Amino acid sequence: MTEAVKTSTIAASVRNLWNSCRLDKLDINDSNTKEDELAARKQLSVNLSQTLRTRQLLINFSDGRPVLTLSEPLDIVNFPTSPRSRWPIECEIIGDIIQHIEWEPPEPEPFYQASGHEEEPMPVGEERGKVVYSNDPAIKHHYFTFSRFGGSTRPERISTSQIHTSDVTLEFESRFESGNLQKAIQVGIHDYELTLRTDMYTAKHTQWFYFRIRNTRAGVTYRFTITNLMKRRSLYSQGLKPLLYSERAAKENGVGWQRAGSGIRYYRNISQARDENSDSATLFSLTWTLQFPYDSDTCYLAHCYPYTYSRLQRYLQRISSNPTVMSFCKLRVLCQSLAGNAVYVMTITSRQANRLNTSSKKAVVVTARVHPGETNGSWVMEGFLDFLLGDSEDAQILRDNFVFKVVPMLNPDGVVVGNYRCSLAGRDLNRNYKTLLKDSFPCVWHTRDMVKRLMADTEVLLYCDFHGHNRKNNVFMYGCSSRGDASLTLKERVFPLMMSKNASNKFSFKSCKFRVEKNKEGTGRISMWKLGIRNSYTMEATFGGSTLDDRRGTHFSTQDLKSLGFNFCDTLLDFCDPDKTKVTHCLTELATMLGKKVRERTGKDVGTDQKVSVSELETSTGGSNSSDSDGLPVHLLQQLQNAEKKVKKKKKRLKSRRERNGLQPDGARSSARPKVLQRSSTSIEADLPQDNTDKQRKREKPVGGERRKQQVKTTLNTLIKKVELSSPTGNHGDASQGTLRKDCKHILENCSGSRCTSCLQRRASPHADTRAAASPHSGLTSPFAAPGRCPPSLSTSMAPAVVPKNQPLTSFTSTNTSSRHRFRNRSCLQASSTSNTNLIKTKQ
């Protein structure tokens, strides 16, 4: 059956079903009971499935007419009974399940007030201390290769030294989800040096710490010093305290995470240096003292309130089990991370029977936790979701008017292993939103692709990414403002200004920046802004606390961070209120603030026709420098390095004959080389007229025996011409020249080596000896006197037998020994064409 026939058949079936639906609808209107109406609709669905042989089409009724819609896909999010995650195979994990209770302190916890007398202990190291904990993963590769549930398949190593009950040594552990502690060295009875693990497959980014301590003693003052921090400035210099969690306090008193510690000092560590490959050689130390509340307690220390991937899974599982929430919330898997952990995406909006109403809604995109160590972003996200999924009237208004796309955790791999900034690719994901490497950065690639597809369907009103900040207090935003008219760029500042009014004791508008810097173009904020989302922001929540109004000098709790999510939703309602009074008021206030800033910087007023670049009036956003984490992912860089090592060897260059002769033993060279000084054949041939035949022979360069025969023939012809030219008359040396011609012809045609009969007869001839004795050059060795080759008479017949009187003799000696015609076979003829010394030239 062809496609056309199938299409016509389906169309006819749908038409018949439509007519039956209309008739059934009339029957339903005439029925008196609601049960009959539901039964009739159910039967229509059954008939539809049987007719079209599909269950993807559903029948709904709108204004008395049946409407066909596609059914929702099956729920692809299956949460296990106990949440679990995938780890790189190098990581060793303990089997303990770690959970913490939530607790709100009765009063805001104040900052630490420095006395100025805090100690600055210099690192001692393993040489003078005792290693009580070491968690160095056995990494076979310098990049991520494979993952599995539970991490390494090897048996669990004992990473902590054996602790006896009477011993006062603390027991450390960090091999659990989001934990980070590489080494602990006991340098005193109650003094410990701690080393944090860098982000996996990198040598950088040490800031996040989270570990467990056992065998504690109450009332004892312990000192902890982290010796390998890499940020030059920190909130620990402004009163930030570490967090302490006691399992006994949580069980007995319901007390959770609380700020603790004294003698806090953040300082430059001069005695240590970072790796040679890193940009900076300076490390920093954080030291503080602490007293534990109970003996033999299990406690935890952390940089900020932990928020693990397992906690997110439990939160989403609780949502998905609520039918009311799932009626307006769809939970799906956006993609799989590099290690295979699910990246969840939530679509939150009121469901409409008519799909056109849904597509007319504006969209809002919210993401969090692209940096795994910024756990405060996840607490803000949880507060945002609690408000949006709640049953309040404001939440219902937001769901009715907007489509929310929410990615609560962009970097689950980094969260699992306890990284501070990078993913398992060894790179900062918030610098790779423009990447084309889908397989290396799947989380941000799919997020950007989701936004692009969403923008094709509807307008995206706002994008915001929740972060944490380690060097500034309060909460603030980074936005995007293009250069141009100030009246246009002020609109991007309205939402942050409204946020500062709704959370006046936590949010600081003065700390907001709107510059678009070139080195930040790979961030989510700028990437989405360049896609066309005007209101694109990064909201930074401090690790510390507030310096504003009634919360001045106090830390943020988990409830404070959640309340920022509530304030975000309130601000969105104000920002989209049909009554634009608040927006107009904010624009007027922003114009006033701009004029004041311009007068402070330039001393001039802002005219109505004067264009001001607002972004130039601001300083840099001051975000963390991740330039050392830019570039290709680590595994691709490693592959490139391996490829360079396996490059094929360069083809061996053929050696010249002179180089090959230089490799011969000295005895072989001395026996083969004539003992007389030789003149280069090239220099003599240059003095002789050469015809085209000789040039053609040089170009052809025969090989093997033919080449050697050709060289000998050319050389002998040259010698004959030279002898003829050197004679002053044609009468001298006729006999010797005839003998030379005859011998040369014999050499070229008939000579067969040492056993040649003609050569033997000539050696036995007495005339040869007589001619040799009569020659003035009889004492010289002929260049053709190779063993078993040619008669020695050839050397004496090259010069005239009689030299004219009163003729000046001109002799010259060439010190260049030509090896041009030396052959590989030592038994061959050694034909040096111009190797005679003291060759006599007479004037014409």
C-alpha positions in Angstrom: 0.0 0.0 0.0 1.4 3.4 -1.0 1.7 6.4 1.3 -1.1 8.2 -0.6 -3.5 5.3 -0.1 -2.6 5.2 3.6 -3.1 8.9 4.0 -6.5 8.8 2.3 -7.6 5.8 4.4 -6.6 7.6 7.6 -8.4 10.8 6.5 -11.6 8.8 5.7 -11.4 7.1 9.1 -11.0 10.4 10.9 -13.9 11.9 8.9 -16.2 9.0 9.8 -15.1 9.2 13.4 -15.8 12.9 13.5 -19.3 12.4 12.3 -19.9 9.7 14.8 -18.5 12.0 17.5 -21.0 14.7 16.6 -23.9 12.1 16.7 -22.6 10.7 20.0 -22.4 14.3 21.4 -26.1 14.8 20.6 -26.9 11.6 22.4 -24.8 12.7 25.3 -26.7 16.0 25.6 -29.9 14.1 25.7 -28.7 11.8 28.5 -29.7 12.6 32.0 -26.8 11.2 34.0 -23.2 12.2 34.1 -22.2 8.6 34.2 -23.6 8.0 30.8 -21.7 11.0 29.4 -18.4 9.7 30.8 -19.1 6.3 29.4 -19.9 7.7 26.0 -16.6 9.7 25.9 -14.7 6.6 27.0 -16.2 4.7 24.2 -15.2 7.4 21.7 -11.6 7.1 22.8 -11.8 3.3 22.4 -13.2 3.7 18.9 -10.5 6.2 18.0 -7.7 3.9 19.2 -9.2 1.0 17.3 -9.7 3.0 14.1 -6.4 4.7 13.9 -4.5 2.0 15.7 -2.8 4.4 18.1 -3.1 5.6 21.6 -1.4 9.0 21.1 -4.6 10.8 20.2 -7.0 11.9 22.9 -10.5 13.4 22.6 -11.4 16.4 24.7 -14.5 18.6 24.4 -14.4 22.3 24.1 -17.7 24.3 23.7 -19.5 21.2 22.8 -17.1 20.1 20.0 -14.6 17.2 20.2 -11.0 18.3 20.1 -8.2 15.9 19.2 -5.0 16.3 21.1 -1.8 14.3 21.5 -1.3 12.4 24.7 1.6 13.2 27.0 4.6 11.0 26.6 5.2 8.4 29.2 7.0 9.5 32.3 10.7 8.8 31.6 11.9 9.9 35.1 12.2 6.8 37.2 13.6 7.5 40.6 15.1 4.6 42.5 14.0 3.7 45.9 17.2 5.2 47.4 18.7 8.0 45.2 22.1 7.1 43.8 24.5 8.7 41.4 27.3 7.7 39.0 30.9 8.3 40.0 34.2 8.2 38.0 35.8 4.8 38.5 38.8 6.4 40.3 36.7 7.5 43.2 36.4 5.4 46.3 33.1 5.8 48.1 32.1 4.8 51.6 28.7 3.1 52.0 27.3 5.5 54.7 24.2 7.4 53.7 24.6 11.0 54.9 21.6 13.3 55.4 21.2 16.5 57.4 18.2 18.1 59.0 17.1 21.6 58.1 17.2 24.1 61.0 16.6 27.8 61.2 18.5 29.6 64.0 16.2 31.6 66.3 18.3 34.8 65.7 20.5 35.7 62.7 24.1 34.6 63.3 26.5 37.5 63.5 29.8 37.9 61.6 33.1 37.1 63.3 34.7 40.3 64.7 38.4 40.1 64.2 40.5 41.3 67.1 43.7 41.8 65.1 45.6 39.3 67.2 44.7 36.2 65.2 47.6 33.8 64.5 49.0 33.0 61.1 50.6 29.5 61.4 52.9 28.6 58.6 52.5 25.1 57.1 54.6 22.4 58.6 53.9 19.5 56.1 54.4 15.8 56.3 58.1 16.0 57.2 57.3 17.4 60.7 53.7 16.2 61.1 51.7 12.9 61.1 49.4 12.1 58.2 46.1 11.0 59.8 44.0 11.1 56.6 44.9 10.8 52.9 42.4 10.5 50.0 44.5 10.5 46.8 42.5 8.8 44.1 44.5 6.4 42.0 43.9 8.2 38.7 45.2 6.1 35.8 44.4 8.9 33.3 44.5 12.6 33.5 41.0 12.8 32.1 37.5 11.2 32.6 37.2 7.8 31.1 34.4 5.8 32.7 31.8 5.9 35.5 29.7 3.5 37.5 27.3 3.5 40.4 29.3 3.6 43.6 32.6 4.6 42.1 35.6 2.4 42.2 35.3 -1.4 42.1 38.4 -1.9 44.4 37.9 -2.7 48.0 37.6 0.3 50.2 41.0 1.5 51.4 41.7 2.5 55.0 42.4 6.2 54.4 42.6 7.1 58.1 45.2 5.8 60.5 43.9 3.4 63.2 42.4 5.4 66.0 42.3 3.9 69.5 39.5 4.8 72.0 42.0 6.4 74.3 43.6 8.4 71.5 42.9 12.1 71.1 43.5 12.1 67.4 40.6 13.1 65.3 39.2 10.8 62.5 38.6 12.4 59.2 36.5 11.3 56.2 35.4 12.9 52.9 34.7 9.9 50.6 31.0 10.7 50.3 28.8 12.7 48.0 30.0 16.3 47.6 32.8 15.7 50.1 36.1 17.4 49.6 39.2 16.8 51.8 42.4 15.4 50.4 44.7 15.2 53.3 44.9 15.9 57.1 48.2 16.2 58.9 48.4 16.3 62.7 51.1 18.9 63.5 50.2 19.2 67.2 48.1 17.5 69.8 45.0 19.4 68.7 46.4 21.2 65.6 45.7 19.9 62.1 46.8 21.0 58.7 44.2 20.3 55.9 44.7 20.1 52.2 41.7 20.3 49.8 41.4 18.3 46.6 41.4 20.4 43.4 38.7 19.9 40.9 39.0 16.5 39.3 41.3 16.3 36.3 42.6 19.8 37.0 45.2 21.4 39.2 43.1 24.4 40.2 40.0 25.6 42.1 40.3 24.8 45.8 37.6 26.6 47.7 34.8 24.2 48.6 35.3 21.9 51.6 33.0 19.4 53.3 34.2 16.6 55.5 33.4 14.5 58.6 35.2 14.4 61.9 34.8 11.7 64.6 36.4 11.0 68.0 35.8 14.5 69.2 36.4 15.8 72.7 34.2 18.4 74.3 35.8 21.6 75.7 39.0 21.1 73.8 40.1 23.9 71.5 41.2 22.5 68.1 42.9 24.4 65.4 42.3 23.7 61.7 44.3 25.3 58.9 43.6 24.8 55.2 46.8 25.5 53.4 46.1 25.4 49.6 43.4 27.9 48.9 43.8 29.8 45.6 41.7 33.0 45.8 43.4 36.2 46.8 40.4 37.7 48.5 37.8 35.9 50.6 34.8 36.6 52.8 36.6 35.0 55.6 38.5 38.3 55.9 35.1 40.1 56.3 33.6 38.0 59.1 32.5 34.8 57.4 32.5 31.7 59.7 32.7 28.0 58.7 29.7 25.8 59.3 29.5 23.0 61.9 26.9 20.2 62.1 26.7 17.8 65.1 24.7 14.6 64.7 24.2 14.4 68.4 22.9 18.0 68.6 20.6 17.2 65.6 19.2 14.1 67.3 18.8 15.4 70.8 18.0 19.1 70.2 17.0 19.4 66.6 19.8 21.7 65.8 21.3 21.6 62.3 24.0 23.6 60.6 25.3 26.5 62.6 28.2 29.0 62.3 31.1 28.3 64.6 34.8 29.1 65.0 37.0 31.9 66.3 40.5 33.2 65.6 39.6 33.2 61.9 42.3 34.4 59.6 42.7 34.4 55.9 46.3 35.2 54.8 48.9 34.7 52.1 50.9 31.5 52.4 54.4 32.5 51.5 56.2 29.2 52.2 54.2 27.2 49.6 53.9 27.5 45.9 51.5 26.0 43.4 52.3 23.7 40.6 54.8 25.0 38.0 52.3 24.8 35.2 49.8 27.1 37.0 49.6 30.9 36.4 50.1 32.0 39.9 52.6 30.7 42.5 50.9 32.0 45.6 48.7 30.0 47.9 46.5 31.2 50.8 45.7 29.7 54.1 42.5 29.8 56.3 42.9 29.1 60.0 40.4 28.9 62.8 39.8 27.4 66.2 36.8 25.3 67.2 35.3 23.5 70.2 33.0 20.6 69.6 29.9 20.4 71.7 30.0 16.7 72.7 32.5 13.9 73.3 32.8 11.0 70.8 30.5 12.9 68.4 30.2 12.8 64.7 30.5 16.2 63.2 30.8 17.8 59.8 32.5 21.0 58.7 31.6 22.8 55.4 32.2 26.0 53.5 28.4 26.5 52.9 25.2 24.6 53.5 25.6 21.4 51.4 23.0 20.6 48.7 23.8 17.2 47.1 22.5 15.6 43.9 20.7 13.0 46.1 18.8 15.7 47.9 17.6 17.1 44.6 16.4 13.7 43.5 14.5 13.2 46.8 12.9 16.7 46.3 11.9 15.9 42.7 10.6 12.5 43.7 8.4 14.1 46.3 7.0 16.5 43.7 6.4 13.7 41.2 4.4 11.8 43.7 1.9 14.7 44.2 -0.9 14.4 41.6 -1.9 18.1 42.1 1.5 19.4 41.3 2.0 17.1 38.4 -1.2 18.5 36.8 0.7 21.6 35.9 4.4 20.4 36.1 6.1 18.1 33.7 9.4 16.5 34.8 11.7 15.3 32.1 15.4 14.4 31.6 17.0 17.1 29.5 20.2 15.0 28.9 22.7 12.8 30.5 25.9 14.3 32.0 29.4 13.2 31.1 29.3 10.5 33.8 25.7 9.5 32.9 23.8 11.4 35.6 20.4 12.7 34.6 20.0 16.5 34.1 16.4 17.2 34.9 14.2 19.9 33.3 10.8 21.0 34.6 8.1 22.7 32.6 5.7 24.5 34.8 2.5 26.1 33.4 -1.2 25.7 33.7 -2.5 23.2 31.2 -4.9 24.5 28.6 -7.2 22.4 26.5 -6.5 24.7 23.5 -2.8 24.5 22.6 -2.9 28.0 21.0 -3.4 29.5 24.4 -0.3 27.8 25.7 1.9 29.0 22.8 0.8 32.6 23.3 2.3 32.6 26.8 5.7 34.2 27.4 8.5 32.0 28.7 10.8 32.3 31.6 14.0 30.2 31.9 15.7 29.7 35.2 18.8 27.5 35.9 21.1 26.9 38.8 24.2 25.0 40.0 26.4 25.3 36.9 29.2 25.7 39.5 29.0 22.7 41.8 30.6 24.4 44.9 28.0 27.3 44.9 25.4 25.4 46.9 23.6 28.6 47.9 22.3 28.7 44.3 20.5 25.4 44.9 18.8 26.7 48.1 17.6 29.8 46.2 16.3 27.4 43.4 14.4 25.3 46.0 12.7 28.4 47.4 11.8 29.5 43.8 10.2 26.1 43.1 8.4 26.0 46.5 6.7 29.2 45.6 5.9 28.4 42.0 4.6 24.9 42.8 2.5 26.1 45.7 -1.2 26.8 45.9 -1.1 30.5 46.5 -3.0 32.9 44.3 0.2 34.6 43.1 1.7 31.3 42.0 -1.5 30.5 40.1 -1.2 33.8 38.3 2.3 33.1 37.3 1.4 29.6 36.0 -1.5 31.0 34.0 0.5 33.7 32.3 3.9 32.1 31.8 5.7 28.9 30.8 8.6 28.2 33.1 11.5 26.1 32.0 13.6 25.2 35.0 16.9 23.3 35.1 17.6 22.9 38.9 21.1 21.4 38.6 23.3 21.9 35.5 26.4 20.2 36.7 25.5 17.0 38.6 28.8 15.4 38.0 30.7 18.2 39.7 28.2 18.2 42.6 28.7 14.5 43.1 32.5 14.4 43.3 32.8 17.6 45.3 34.2 20.0 42.7 34.1 23.7 43.2 33.8 25.1 39.7 34.4 22.5 36.9 32.7 19.5 35.4 34.4 16.2 34.7 35.7 17.6 31.4 38.1 19.7 33.5 36.5 22.9 32.3 34.1 25.6 33.6 30.7 25.0 32.0 29.8 28.6 32.5 32.5 29.5 29.9 31.3 27.0 27.3 27.7 28.0 26.4 28.9 28.7 22.8 30.5 25.3 22.4 29.9 23.0 19.5 31.2 20.0 21.5 27.9 18.4 22.4 29.4 15.2 23.8 32.0 17.0 26.0 29.6 19.7 27.4 26.2 18.1 27.1 24.5 20.0 29.9 25.1 23.5 28.6 24.7 22.5 25.0 21.3 21.0 25.5 20.2 24.0 27.7 21.1 26.4 25.0 19.4 24.3 22.4 16.3 24.1 24.5 16.2 27.9 24.8 16.6 28.3 21.0 13.7 25.9 20.3 11.6 27.7 22.9 12.3 31.0 21.3 11.1 29.6 18.0 7.7 29.0 19.5 7.2 32.0 21.8 8.9 35.0 23.3 11.4 34.4 26.2 10.8 37.3 28.6 13.6 36.6 31.1 16.5 34.3 31.7 18.3 34.0 35.1 21.1 31.7 36.4 21.5 31.3 40.2 25.1 31.5 41.5 27.1 32.0 44.6 29.7 34.7 45.3 32.7 34.2 47.5 34.1 37.7 47.7 31.1 40.0 48.1 28.3 40.1 50.7 24.6 40.6 49.9 22.7 39.4 46.8 23.1 41.2 43.4 22.7 40.6 39.7 24.9 40.8 36.6 23.0 41.9 33.5 23.7 42.9 29.9 23.5 46.4 28.5 24.5 47.3 24.9 26.2 50.5 24.1 23.8 53.1 22.8 21.1 55.4 24.0 20.7 55.4 27.8 16.9 55.4 27.5 17.1 52.0 25.9 19.7 50.4 28.1 17.9 51.4 31.3 15.1 48.9 30.7 17.5 46.0 31.4 18.0 47.5 34.9 14.3 47.6 35.9 14.0 44.0 37.1 17.1 44.2 39.4 15.9 47.5 40.9 12.5 46.0 41.6 14.3 43.0 43.2 16.2 45.3 45.5 12.9 46.9 46.6 11.3 43.5 47.4 14.3 42.3 49.3 15.8 45.5 50.6 17.7 43.9 53.5 19.4 41.3 51.3 19.6 42.6 47.7 22.0 45.4 46.8 21.3 47.2 43.6 24.6 49.2 43.9 26.5 45.9 43.5 24.8 45.1 40.2 26.8 45.4 37.0 25.7 45.4 33.4 28.9 45.3 31.4 29.3 42.8 28.5 33.0 41.7 28.7 34.7 39.8 26.0 36.2 37.2 28.4 32.7 36.4 29.6 31.0 35.8 26.3 30.8 32.1 27.0 28.7 32.5 30.1 25.0 31.7 30.1 24.0 35.3 30.7 25.8 36.8 27.7 25.1 33.8 25.5 21.3 34.0 26.1 21.4 37.8 25.7 23.0 37.4 22.2 20.2 34.9 21.3 17.8 37.8 21.8 16.7 37.6 25.4 17.0 41.2 26.6 16.5 40.5 30.3 19.3 38.0 30.8 20.8 37.9 34.3 23.0 36.1 36.7 21.9 36.3 40.3 24.7 36.1 42.8 24.0 35.1 46.4 26.8 35.6 48.8 28.4 32.8 50.9 28.4 35.3 53.8 25.5 37.5 54.7 24.0 40.9 54.6 25.4 44.4 55.2 22.0 46.1 54.6 19.3 47.5 57.0 18.3 45.4 59.9 20.3 42.4 58.7 23.6 44.2 58.7 26.5 42.1 59.9 24.6 38.7 60.0 25.0 35.5 58.0 22.4 34.1 55.6 20.6 30.9 56.7 19.0 28.3 54.4 15.7 30.0 55.0 17.1 33.4 54.0 18.4 31.8 50.7 15.0 30.3 50.1 13.3 33.6 50.7 15.3 35.0 47.8 13.4 32.6 45.5 10.1 33.9 46.9 11.3 37.5 46.2 12.2 36.6 42.7 8.7 35.4 42.0 7.2 38.6 43.6 9.5 40.7 41.4 8.4 38.8 38.3 4.7 39.6 39.1 5.6 43.3 39.5 7.7 43.4 36.4 4.8 41.9 34.3 1.9 43.8 36.0 -0.5 45.2 33.3 -0.4 48.4 35.3 3.0 49.9 34.3 3.1 52.4 37.2 5.9 50.5 39.0 8.0 50.1 35.8 7.6 53.8 35.0 8.6 54.8 38.5 11.7 52.5 38.3 12.7 54.0 34.9 12.5 57.6 36.4 14.6 56.5 39.3 17.2 54.9 37.1 17.4 58.1 34.9 18.1 60.1 38.1 20.7 57.7 39.3 22.4 57.8 35.8 22.5 61.5 35.8 24.1 61.6 39.2 26.7 59.0 38.2 27.6 61.0 35.0 28.0 64.2 37.0 30.3 62.4 39.4 32.5 60.9 36.6 32.5 63.6 33.9 31.3 66.7 35.7 28.6 67.3 33.1 24.8 66.9 33.0 23.1 64.4 30.7 21.4 66.3 27.9 18.4 65.1 26.1 20.4 64.7 22.9 23.5 63.4 24.5 24.1 59.7 24.2 25.8 58.1 27.1 27.4 54.6 27.2 26.1 53.4 30.6 28.3 50.3 30.6 31.5 52.5 30.4 30.5 54.1 33.7 30.8 50.8 35.5 33.7 48.7 36.6 34.2 45.1 35.7 31.7 42.5 37.0 34.5 41.1 39.1 33.5 37.5 38.6 35.9 34.7 39.2 38.6 34.3 36.6 38.1 31.0 34.7 40.5 31.8 31.9 42.7 28.9 33.1 39.7 26.6 32.6 39.0 27.7 29.1 39.8 25.7 26.0 39.2 22.1 24.9 38.1 19.5 27.4 40.9 17.6 29.1 40.3 14.3 27.4 40.6 15.9 23.9 43.8 17.7 24.9 45.2 14.4 26.0 44.3 12.8 22.7 46.0 15.6 20.8 49.1 15.1 22.9 49.1 11.3 22.3 48.6 11.9 18.6 51.6 14.2 18.5 53.8 11.5 20.1 52.6 8.9 17.5 53.4 11.0 14.5 55.2 8.9 11.9 59.0 9.2 11.7 60.4 11.4 9.1 61.5 9.5 6.0 65.2 8.8 6.3 67.2 11.0 4.0 69.5 9.2 1.5 73.1 9.9 2.2 75.3 11.3 -0.6 78.2 9.3 -1.9 80.7 11.4 -0.1 78.8 10.8 3.2 78.7 7.1 2.5 82.4 7.0 1.8 83.0 8.8 5.0 81.5 5.9 6.8 83.9 3.3 5.3 86.9 2.1 7.3 90.1 4.0 6.9 91.8 1.0 5.4 89.2 0.6 2.7 89.3 4.3 1.8 93.1 4.4 1.6 93.3 1.3 -0.6 90.6 2.6 -3.0 91.8 6.2 -3.1 94.8 7.0 -5.4 97.9 8.0 -3.5 98.5 10.9 -5.8 96.9 14.3 -5.5 93.9 14.5 -7.7 92.3 17.3 -9.6 88.5 17.5 -9.7 87.0 16.3 -12.9 84.6 19.1 -12.8 87.4 21.7 -12.9 89.1 20.0 -15.9 85.9 19.4 -17.8 85.1 23.1 -17.4 88.2 23.9 -19.4 87.2 21.6 -22.2 84.6 22.2 -24.9 81.6 20.0 -24.2 79.1 19.0 -26.9 75.4 18.4 -26.4 75.9 14.7 -26.3 78.0 15.0 -23.1 75.3 17.2 -21.4 72.6 14.8 -22.4 74.5 11.9 -20.8 74.9 13.9 -17.6 71.2 14.5 -17.4 70.2 10.9 -18.0 72.4 9.5 -15.2 72.3 5.8 -16.0 72.1 3.4 -13.0 74.1 0.3 -12.1 76.7 -1.2 -14.4 75.5 0.9 -17.3 76.1 4.1 -15.3 79.6 3.1 -14.4 80.4 2.1 -18.0 79.1 5.5 -19.2 81.2 7.3 -16.6 84.4 5.5 -17.6 83.8 6.1 -21.3 83.2 9.8 -20.7 86.3 10.2 -18.6 88.5 8.4 -21.2 87.2 10.6 -24.0 88.0 13.6 -22.0 91.5 12.5 -21.3 92.1 11.8 -25.1 90.9 15.3 -26.0 93.1 16.8 -23.3 96.2 15.0 -24.6 95.5 16.1 -28.2 95.1 19.7 -27.1 98.2 19.7 -24.9 100.5 18.6 -27.8 102.1 21.7 -29.7 102.3 19.8 -33.0 100.6 16.8 -34.4 103.9 14.8 -34.7 104.9 14.4 -31.1 103.6 11.4 -29.3 101.8 9.8 -32.2 102.8 6.3 -31.1 101.8 6.9 -27.5 98.5 8.4 -28.5 97.7 5.5 -30.7 98.5 3.1 -27.9 96.3 5.2 -25.6 93.4 5.0 -28.0 93.9 1.3 -28.5 94.0 0.7 -24.7 91.0 2.9 -24.0 89.0 1.0 -26.7 90.1 -2.3 -25.1 89.0 -1.1 -21.7 85.6 0.1 -22.9 84.8 -3.0 -25.0 86.8 -6.1 -24.1 88.6 -5.8 -20.7 87.2 -8.4 -18.3 89.3 -7.7 -15.2 92.4 -9.3 -13.7 92.2 -12.3 -16.0 92.0 -10.4 -19.3 94.5 -12.0 -21.7 95.3 -8.7 -23.5 96.2 -7.0 -20.3 98.5 -9.9 -19.2 100.3 -9.7 -22.6 100.8 -6.0 -22.3 102.3 -6.4 -18.8 104.8 -8.9 -20.1 105.8 -6.8 -23.1 109.4 -5.2 -22.7 108.3 -2.2 -24.7 106.0 -1.2 -21.9 108.9 -1.2 -19.4 111.1 0.8 -21.9 108.4 3.4 -22.4 107.9 3.7 -18.7 111.6 4.2 -18.1 111.8 6.8 -20.8 109.0 8.9 -19.3 109.8 11.6 -16.9 106.7 10.6 -14.9 107.6 6.9 -14.6 107.8 7.1 -10.9 104.2 8.2 -10.4 101.3 5.8 -9.9 98.7 5.8 -12.5 95.2 6.6 -11.5 94.1 3.5 -13.5 96.4 1.2 -11.6 93.6 -0.5 -9.7 94.3 -4.2 -8.8 93.9 -6.4 -11.9 92.6 -3.8 -14.2 94.7 -1.8 -16.7 98.4 -1.7 -17.8 100.6 0.8 -16.1 101.8 2.0 -19.5 98.6 4.1 -19.7 99.9 6.5 -17.1 103.1 7.3 -19.0 101.5 7.7 -22.4 99.3 10.6 -21.2 102.2 13.2 -21.7 104.3 13.7 -24.8 107.5 11.7 -24.9 109.5 14.7 -26.0 109.2 18.1 -24.5 110.2 21.1 -26.7 113.1 23.1 -25.6 112.8 26.6 -24.5 109.2 26.1 -23.5 108.2 27.1 -20.1 106.6 24.4 -18.1 103.5 25.2 -16.2 102.5 22.7 -13.6 99.6 22.8 -11.1 98.4 20.5 -8.5 94.8 20.1 -7.4 94.3 19.4 -3.7 90.7 18.4 -4.2 90.5 14.7 -4.4 87.4 13.9 -6.4 85.4 10.9 -5.3 82.8 11.5 -7.9 83.5 8.2 -9.8 84.3 6.0 -6.8 82.1 3.0 -6.9 80.5 0.8 -4.3 82.2 -2.4 -5.6 85.9 -2.1 -4.7 86.8 -4.5 -7.6 85.6 -1.9 -10.1 87.7 0.5 -12.0 88.7 3.6 -10.0 88.2 6.2 -12.6 89.3 9.6 -11.4 89.3 11.5 -14.6 91.8 14.2 -13.8 93.8 12.7 -10.9 97.2 13.1 -12.5 99.3 15.6 -10.7 101.9 17.9 -12.2 100.1 17.8 -15.5 102.2 19.8 -18.0 100.6 22.5 -20.0 102.4 24.1 -22.9 101.6 27.3 -24.7 100.2 27.1 -28.2 
